[in-house]
Every structure is written in structure tokens, then in C-alpha cells.
């Protein structure tokens, strides 16, 4: 399979399109890492690695490279599937 053992990073993979992509790629053999802000209300621990982080917090960027490297050495595919936007005040 084309996705077998590929490292896939999904930003926003706990709901909607992002979650469906995560499910599909994990079924096709990919190592899926889903970075999320809102804690999911389900359990996919055996198939998808969920990592809590908040890209909207400035403090996240102080050490983000080391944080990401602690989970994986390289990403073969990056998917950004953040589906909700709000206006900043």
C-alpha cells in the first residue's frame, strides 16, 4: 500500500474531515499523528496517536520543534484540517 509505514501529521484530526482522513490513512497502514486543541471524546489509541497542543498559544512556539521531534523524526505527509475559524477581537 502507498501509505504503509508513512508518517502522517494531521493538524485538526479529531472532528469532521480531519478525523475521517485520519481513520482512512490509519486503515491503509499509515502512522497517523493528530495534533489537536479540543480533546476528542472517543478512543483511537490503537490506531491514531493524538497529541494535545494549541497552535493559537504563543508559548507553544517557544519549544515546538523539540515537542514535535519527541513524537516523530520526520513527517512524510502534512494535512491541515482545521475546520473552525473565529474572528479575533
C-alpha positions in Angstrom: 0.0 0.0 0.0 1.1 3.5 -0.8 0.6 4.8 2.8 2.2 1.7 4.6 4.6 3.0 7.4 4.3 6.6 6.2 4.2 9.2 9.0 1.2 11.4 8.5 0.7 14.6 10.6 -2.8 16.0 10.8 -3.5 19.3 12.4 -7.1 19.2 13.4 -7.8 15.5 13.2 -10.4 15.0 15.9 -13.6 16.0 14.1 -15.1 16.1 10.7 -12.9 15.9 7.6 -9.6 15.7 9.6 -10.9 12.7 11.6 -12.2 10.9 8.5 -8.8 11.4 6.8 -7.0 10.1 10.0 -9.2 7.0 10.1 -8.8 6.3 6.4 -5.0 6.6 6.4 -4.6 4.6 9.6 -6.6 1.8 8.0 -4.3 1.9 5.0 -1.2 1.4 7.2 0.0 4.9 7.9 1.4 6.1 11.2 -1.1 8.9 12.0 -0.2 11.7 14.4 -3.1 14.0 15.1 -2.3 17.3 16.7 -5.4 18.9 18.3 -6.6 21.6 20.6 -10.0 20.2 21.6 -9.8 16.9 23.4 -11.6 14.2 21.5 -14.4 12.3 23.1 -13.5 8.9 21.7 -10.7 6.4 21.8 -8.5 5.6 18.8 -5.3 5.0 20.8 -4.6 1.7 19.0 -4.7 3.4 15.5 -4.0 7.1 15.8 -1.6 8.9 18.1 -3.3 12.0 19.4 -1.1 14.9 20.7 -2.7 17.8 22.5 -1.3 21.2 21.6 -2.7 24.7 21.0 -1.1 26.4 18.0 -3.1 29.6 18.9 -1.0 30.0 22.1 2.2 32.0 21.6 4.0 29.9 24.2 3.6 26.8 22.0 6.1 28.1 19.5 8.9 28.6 22.1 9.7 24.9 22.1 7.5 23.4 19.3 10.3 21.8 17.3 11.5 19.8 20.2 8.0 18.9 21.1 7.2 17.6 17.6 10.5 15.7 17.4 9.7 13.9 20.6 6.8 12.2 18.8 8.4 11.5 15.4 11.6 12.1 13.5 10.0 13.1 10.1 6.7 13.6 8.6 6.0 12.2 5.1 2.7 13.9 4.7 1.2 17.0 6.4 -2.5 17.7 6.4 -4.1 20.8 7.8 -7.7 20.2 8.5 -8.7 22.9 11.0 -12.3 23.5 10.3 -13.5 26.2 12.6 -12.4 29.9 12.4 -13.3 32.8 14.6 -12.6 36.5 14.4 -10.0 37.8 16.8 -11.2 40.7 19.0 
